[in-house]
Amino acid sequence: MPNDFVPVARPHLGQEEVSAAGRAILSGWVTQGPEVAAFEREFAEFVGAPHACAVSSGTTALHLALLAVGVRPGDEVITVSHSYIATANSIRYCGAKPVFVDIDPATFNIDPRKIEPALSKRTRAILCVHQMGMPCDLKAILEVARKHQLPVVEDAACAIGSEISWQDRWERIGRPHGDVACFSFHPRKLLTTGDGGMLTTADAEIDHKLRLWRQHGMSVPDTVRHSSREVVFESYPELGFNYRLTDIQAAVGREQLKRLPEAIAQRRQMAARYRQLLADIPGLVLPAEPEWARTNWQSYCVRLPEATNQRQVMQHMLDEGIATRRGIMCAHLEPAYSAPATWRCAQIECKPDGSCPNLAESERAQSRGVILPLFSQITEEQQDRVARALRQACSIRIQG
Ligand SMILES: *Cc1c(COP(=O)(O)O)cnc(C)c1O
């Protein structure tokens, strides 16, 4: 890649993370141990949650969260198709079926008005997503959930540091406002440990289950056995998994957490700058923040003017040395979801056959959305180049 190539995202990792990983390696304890415990405490404090439990990825966090709120084979879980495919996959890991609800095109998030018509006797939970970091309308979602006594799991994979106005205060996503919130530390997110994840909850019983299941269902964690003065025999009362985060990763995560407040402030500034630079491109729709939300702007996704072609716009930008990504993809359009039994949509009578009329906004968001470069070290000059190239790409198509 040429020197002046602008990537779509880039993790911010430095000497601090290198030293932290080295410290963990040289300590002699490299998997889940004291660094994980410290990372959990610091993360819980950051989001304001009573409990935080570290796991190996955002996906394994979702799997455990759904199990913890009682999702079992044959159940249904309300969610969106328009998300990273891991959201829907995690429901299938439980032997349950995702029920896809369409999004609100303004925020790319679940349209809460469409949840109630999608409920059935089999509905066991709601899995809502804070897409690309933008908080979803938790107030409206929780209202429906309480009315029907359904637990709410938040897919907060992208939303670390995002805030929502709650009873006249700004609160971080993950307190949690639902029953459990799930975060990801994949390199595309604001905080990365290579791979990794975290679950937060206010429910001590749920937290206990998560800790059991992430480590093979082992009754006595190896950290406890290791520090015990007496011989301790463990047992395995339940089927568990190996979903551990390592201490090397957690040490890196603790350094990443320190960078977060500044990283979010920077991104909010850059997003405001994009808004200025792109405001007058005809037909281009910029992402909008509801007044009750403050996003971390993990991704800045614009909607292209109707007369443009997504692939051509993205190719034009790539030719100018600028990477972009298309809008978030829809799970129901992927071959892994081609069997009708794998999901259903809000309208019970709709027989899914490829494209689904009940998910029209989701499909449009995939085919019209383009994610622009945004990362900690992006320069104003690079942002100007992105704006210039996008303006050009849009105008060529409108005239052509
Ligand atoms: C990244 C992401 C996931 C998966 O997280 P991993 O850590 O990659 O497993 C799940 N849901 C959403 C919305 C994501 O963006």
The ligand as a Gaussian input file, in Angstrom:
#p B3LYP/6-31G(d) Opt

LIG

0 1
 C      -17.868000      -7.221000      16.280000
 C      -19.255000      -7.560000      16.583000
 C      -19.612000      -8.792000      17.147000
 C      -18.630000      -9.925000      17.322000
 O      -17.565000      -9.643000      18.151000
 P      -16.261000     -10.595000      18.093000
 O      -15.432000     -10.088000      19.211000
 O      -15.631000     -10.359000      16.757000
 O      -16.704000     -11.983000      18.281000
 C      -20.935000      -8.994000      17.488000
 N      -21.874000      -8.053000      17.266000
 C      -21.572000      -6.877000      16.699000
 C      -22.651000      -5.867000      16.498000
 C      -20.262000      -6.593000      16.321000
 O      -19.987000      -5.430000      15.732000

